[in-house]
Amino acid sequence: MTPWWPFFGAHQPPFTRDIPVERLWLTPALREWQARFAAVVAEHGLAVLTGESGVGKSTALRLVWQTLTPTHYLPLYLPVSDAWTPRQLYRALARLLDLPPTPFADAAERQVRDTLWTLATQQGRLPVLALDEAHLLTPRLLQELRFLLNFALDTTAPLAVVLVGHTELRQKLAWRPLEAIRQRVTLAYQLPPFTAEQTARYIQHHLERVGIDHPVFTDSALQAGHDWSQGIARRLNTWARTCLLAAYAAQSPLVDDSVVATAIHELQWAGTVSS
């Protein structure tokens, strides 16, 4: 079957999730996050990255992850489970660090803490731990992170930590019982959605990346895309792909208002609605 994207002059499908980091379009917010994250790592600090679902938190994490040179840093990525206990957290960390399994919770915690300290102070490789979906962390686990960051009478930490989660993570950290861990937060960054201008530039960037060097979306279509997606990157990708497929089906070289209407009808029929 002939693919649809050559119809628009593309050499591969646009608006995919697997864009190499070096080909990303960097918004001012992403550039600011990148610069401030570097300061967090330098201070062995705790960063909190939050935003709406689909706004680009994973992209933001990929962006800074590629700056961590293996000779100086040990990136550790761990998706969070809402069923975790402190014991399960330390066992998951032990697996990441390739430590031998132990049936004893205290032993696993000690192994993890000793290994982190050795890596940071003796081997010159700072562990950088990213906990994804961190809004699922219970208050008990958030308190445990405070103990993990507390070394040498609370004068230093053998790792940097970034918590990545939905906006509710900020609300959870505002609880009074979590004041001790909140005081250790070096950076709390809320990733914003695109503005209307950024939406248009984002779409243009994705089209150019796959070889499309001419206008495809009309100005009114771009505004409709921003309104429908509310500037959320994941929604915008879905909307743009659906529009291009609708234009291809109509053999229209342009995504105009009529094509947008067809695409939005299809998205609503499929249950993909803007909220």
SULPE-V839288 format. One line per field, one symbol per residue. ss: DSSP state (A for helix, B for strand, O for the rest). phi: phi as a letter, one per 20 degrees, with the letter a starting at -180 (. if undefined). psi: psi as a letter, one per 40 degrees, with the letter a starting at -180 (. if undefined). Layout:
# SULPE-V839288
ss->???
phi->???
psi->???
This chain:
# SULPE-V839288
ss->OOOOAAAAOOOOOOOOOOOOAAAOOOOAAAAAAAAAAAAAAAOOOBBBBBOOOOOOAAAAAAAAAOOOOOOOBBBBBBBOOOOOOAAAAAAAAAAAOOOOOOOOAAAAAAAAAAAAAAAAAOOOOBBBBBBBOAAAOOAAAAAAAAAAOOBOOOOBOOBBBBBBBOOAAAAAAOOAAAAAAAOOBBBBBBOOOOOAAAAAAAAAAAAAAOOOOOOOBOAAAAAAAAAAAOOOAAAAAAAAAAAAAAAAAOOOOOBOAAAAAAAAAAAAAOOOOOO
phi->.ffeffgeneeafemeeefggfdfeefgffffgffffgffffelecdcdcrffnfofffffgfeffeefgfdccfcdbfedfefdgffffffffffeleffcfdffffffgfffffffffdddmcffcdddelffeffgfffffffffedcllmebceadccedafgffffffffgfdfffffefebdcefeffffffgffffgfffffdnedcfdefffffffffffelmegfffgffffffffffffeldfdedfffgfffffffffenedfd
psi->hhiddedeeieihifiefhideeihhidddddddddddddddefahihhiiiheefdddddddddeeghddeighhhhhiheeiidddddddddddefiiiiehddddddddddddddddddefhhhhhhhifeeehiddddddddddehifffeiieiihhhhaideddddeehdeeddddeehdhhhhhiiiiddddddddddddddeehfihdhiddddddddddefehdddddddddddddddddefheihadddddddddddddeegih.
